Structure formats: C-alpha cells, structure tokens
Amino acid sequence: MDYKKSKAPINTVTRDIMDLCNETNNIYESVAIIAKRANQISVEIKQDLNKKLQEFASYNDTLEEVFENREQIEISRYYEKLPKPTLLATQEFIDDSIYWRDPSKEGQQID
C-alpha cells in the first residue's frame, strides 16, 4: 500500500472522541482497534524499508559507496516524511477501511 497517498495528516490532529466511538459505542474498543492496526502498519513499513535498504548491503568497500549512500539517504527521507502509523490507522478507522470483529459478540442473537 502506498501510504504517501493516504488522506492521513502528517501532523497530529485533535479529534472528537465521540466520532471515534460511533461504530463501536466504546472509545476503548475503538482505540484498541486503531492501536492494533497501527502496529500492523508499522511492521509493514519497517519490512518495506528493510527490503529496500537490503539492496544496498555491501560487504566490501567500493568507489560507488558514496553514490549508494545518497540513495539510502533519499529512501530514508521518504520514509521519514510518511504519516506516522497511528495517524494512518486512525484515518483508516474513520474511513471505515479497517475490518474488525468482536469474537465475544459473535453468535449472540440480537432481539
């Protein structure tokens, strides 16, 4: 997923907590869902960054090291400018693009 194109803000935004608990009717449950998704996003971003930086892994010194170092710096800057995983997860939750379920409520019939 291209997190750079996300509608998530780069900086922290003040949000009305009542808007976050509309779907779950429980702010703590909403925060738990957002936190779990933020952890997933963080792992995805870290794996992607490590995979890209692995291409530059050099076990011997070469003259091209300076050029490769510039590319590594550019890649690192790109990832530094991405919105933080918490902001991405919050935006996904607000946009209803996170699938979540509560196993304790499954099987209960609504009267």
C-alpha positions in Angstrom: 0.0 0.0 0.0 1.2 3.5 -0.8 1.0 5.3 2.5 2.2 8.5 0.9 -1.1 8.9 -1.0 -3.2 8.3 2.2 -5.5 11.1 3.3 -3.9 10.8 6.8 -2.4 14.1 8.0 1.3 14.4 8.5 0.9 16.1 11.9 -1.2 15.2 14.9 -4.8 16.3 14.7 -7.2 17.0 17.5 -10.2 14.7 17.1 -13.6 14.5 18.8 -13.5 11.2 20.7 -17.2 10.8 20.2 -16.7 10.5 16.5 -14.2 7.6 17.1 -16.7 5.6 19.1 -19.7 5.9 16.8 -19.2 2.5 15.3 -18.1 0.6 18.4 -20.0 2.5 21.0 -16.9 2.2 23.2 -13.9 4.6 22.9 -11.6 2.0 24.5 -12.6 -0.6 21.9 -12.0 1.9 19.1 -8.6 2.9 20.5 -7.7 -0.8 20.7 -8.7 -1.4 17.1 -6.7 1.6 16.0 -3.6 0.6 18.0 -3.6 -3.0 16.6 -3.9 -1.6 13.0 -1.1 0.9 13.8 1.1 -1.9 14.9 0.4 -3.8 11.6 1.2 -0.7 9.6 4.4 -0.1 11.5 5.5 -3.7 10.8 4.6 -3.3 7.1 6.5 -0.1 6.7 9.6 -1.4 8.6 9.7 -4.6 6.4 9.4 -2.5 3.2 12.2 -0.1 4.3 14.4 -3.0 5.3 13.8 -4.7 2.0 14.8 -1.6 0.1 17.8 -0.9 2.2 18.9 -4.5 1.9 19.6 -3.8 -1.8 22.4 -1.5 -0.6 24.0 -4.1 1.7 27.7 -4.2 0.7 30.2 -6.5 2.3 33.2 -4.9 0.7 34.1 -1.2 0.2 33.8 0.2 -3.3 34.1 3.5 -5.0 30.4 3.6 -5.6 29.7 3.7 -1.9 29.2 7.5 -1.8 26.5 7.2 -4.6 24.8 4.4 -2.8 24.8 6.3 0.4 22.9 9.1 -1.2 20.3 6.7 -2.5 20.0 5.3 1.0 19.5 8.8 2.4 16.8 9.5 -0.1 15.0 6.3 0.7 15.2 7.1 4.5 13.9 10.6 4.0 11.0 9.3 2.0 10.0 7.0 4.9 10.6 9.8 7.5 8.1 12.0 5.7 5.3 9.4 5.8 2.5 9.9 8.2 3.0 8.0 11.5 1.3 4.6 11.7 -1.1 5.9 14.4 -2.3 8.7 12.1 -2.6 6.2 9.2 -4.6 3.8 11.3 -6.9 6.5 12.7 -7.6 7.7 9.2 -8.4 4.2 8.1 -10.7 3.7 11.0 -12.5 7.0 10.3 -12.8 5.9 6.6 -14.3 2.5 7.6 -11.5 0.7 5.8 -10.4 -1.4 8.7 -12.1 -4.8 9.0 -12.6 -5.8 12.6 -14.8 -8.1 14.6 -15.5 -8.9 18.2 -15.5 -12.7 18.7 -17.2 -12.3 22.1 -20.2 -10.8 20.4 -20.4 -13.4 17.5 -23.1 -15.9 18.0 -25.2 -13.7 20.1 -28.6 -13.1 18.7 -29.9 -9.5 18.6 -33.5 -9.4 19.7 
